[in-house]
């Protein structure tokens, strides 16, 4: 039996009472809570153990002893000064701050990629080790991350919880729905004023504009290849490292580029963005449309079968 009064930076219990030693150890694990405990009826030690709960913050009555306990829990929040997001743990706030600072302390020793969180680093390392600890119990397919397994399970259940707001089409997971949504947003694309090429976002347009200047300041130390920006250099480096960090959540196939993954996803979504202007046939890939166009006679008559 220990007679204690706990006061710490993370937790302050403003009531003196008798508790067992194992209770004090449990209390110190409850971070960032300010507890004010009021015992309304005098209780014996064994009765107190039944009523004392540091997590509920509720008033309740024990059917065995008819004693009541009223507890008020005040949670202490840690707020991000830059975006206002709140956290109940200081450690979580510290991890969140890397979003604003850009700090990535966890670096892969094999390919040099850096990560802000250890969990992301550990998942990335499975690309190199080949470890796939999450297995589908229905078909035996394994995945590097639990999220990938959950998305894969939609293939077996047939569940399609993600719906396109514009056309009503449903998808098994969010990423395929988002890719599909680009069909509807093409009128908002970003166009290069020099060559009229269009892009789905401003960042891609900005990278493209550099191609007109011919500047390539980023050089590969392995082969001497130069790139217009660091992102392209990082992508090129995967030729030497063999890294394929972009994984299809449905079939597990890996890709070196995000763009290649997005093109691959059309196999699963059924998206066919390339349409023949003469016969309105649609195709998944540009190369298929180009091949199809060769079947049209010069005078623009009906297509031959592909």
C-alpha positions, -999 to +999 in steps of 0.1 A: +000+000+000+014+034-010+001+068+001+007+092-028-001+125-043+007+126-080+017+159-096+035+160-129+038+181-161+016+157-180-009+147-153-021+163-121-044+144-097-057+169-073-070+145-046-050+126-020-061+089-015-049+054-009-041+032-039-021+000-045+013+002-062+000-013-094-025+015-096+002+042-095+020+026-124-012+026-144-017+063-136+017+074-149+010+058-182-020+080-188-003+110-205-016+145-207-047+141-185-056+164-157-078+144-133-100+157-105-114+128-086-141+132-059-152+102-038-187+109-027-190+080-002-164+066+021-153+032+008-131+004+018-100-004-001-115-032-022-145-011-029-124+018-040-105-004-065-138-013-082-149+023-085-116+040-094-113+044-132-091+070-147-106+068-182-144+070-180-150+104-165-185+093-157-207+091-126-218+055-119-232+033-091-219-001-082-246-027-077-225-046-051-217-017-027-242+009-037-214+034-035-211+062-061-181+078-077-181+111-096-151+118-118-144+148-140-117+144-167-102+174-184-082+166-215-052+187-222-047+195-259-015+204-277-022+228-306-001+233-337+007+270-339+008+269-377-024+252-387-044+249-355-047+211-355-050+196-320-035+165-304-039+148-270-002+138-269+028+161-273+046+133-292+019+133-318+022+171-322+060+167-327+055+141-354+028+164-371+052+194-371+074+176-397+046+184-422+054+221-418+092+218-413+098+192-440+120+173-416+125+136-426+149+121-400+144+084-412+165+077-442+166+044-461+202+031-462+196+013-496+180+040-518+183+072-498+146+080-495+137+099-464+106+098-442+091+119-415+077+090-395+093+057-385+061+038-395+064+050-431+101+042-431+094+006-419+068+001-446+091+014-472+119-010-461+096-039-471+101-029-507+138-039-504+133-069-480+104-083-499+085-088-467+047-090-471+033-098-436-004-091-444-020-121-461-055-125-476-071-155-459-093-160-490-068-162-518-034-162-501-021-130-517+003-111-494+008-073-490+034-050-475+008-029-456-025-036-438-042-008-458-034-026-490-049-058-477-081-040-467-085-025-501-078-059-517-106-075-497-131-054-516-124-077-546-138-106-526-167-088-509-178-069-539-181-038-518-178-005-536-182+022-510-166+051-530-191+068-554-185+094-581-206+124-572-210+134-609-219+102-627-228+078-598-202+052-607-190+032-577-155+019-569-139-005-544-115+020-530-108+057-529-078+058-552-096+044-582-125+068-576-102+098-575-085+087-607-119+083-623-129+118-612-103+133-635-125+125-664-150+151-652-124+177-643-105+179-676-122+212-685-102+227-655-069+214-668-037+236-669-024+244-704+011+254-715+009+287-735+039+277-756+028+243-769-008+240-757-001+208-738-025+203-709-020+189-674-042+179-646-025+201-620-004+232-618+027+215-605+030+192-636+025+223-658+053+241-640+077+212-644+067+210-681+075+247-688+111+241-679+114+218-708+111+248-731+142+265-715+164+234-719+178+238-684+188+205-667+207+213-635+203+180-617+228+153-626+229+116-618+262+107-601+259+071-615+256+077-652+258+115-657+222+119-669+208+154-663+173+162-653+152+193-652+143+189-615+150+169-585+118+149-587+128+136-622+163+128-609+148+108-580+127+089-605+157+082-627+177+069-597+152+041-594+168+027-626+199+021-606+184+011-573+156-010-587+131+006-564+094+005-573+076+024-546+042+028-562+021-003-555-013-012-569-036-018-540-057-042-560-032-066-575+001-057-558+020-048-590+048-023-584+059+007-605+088+031-605+065+061-614+032+072-600+021+081-635+026+045-646+006+033-616-022+056-626-022+043-661-023+008-648-053+015-626-074+018-657-073-019-659-092-021-626-114+010-630-125+003-666-116+039-675-112+045-713-101+081-717-090+080-753-119+083-778-119+080-816-135+112-830-147+094-860-165+064-845-166+072-808-149+040-798-129+045-765-096+029-754-077+025-722-043+035-736-032+061-762-012+035-781-044+015-786-062+045-800-033+052-824-034+016-836-072+019-841-069+051-861-050+033-887-081+012-895-100+042-907-101+049-944-089+083-955-125+094-963-136+087-927-160+058-933-170+035-906-142+018-886-131-017-893-133-041-863-103-040-840 
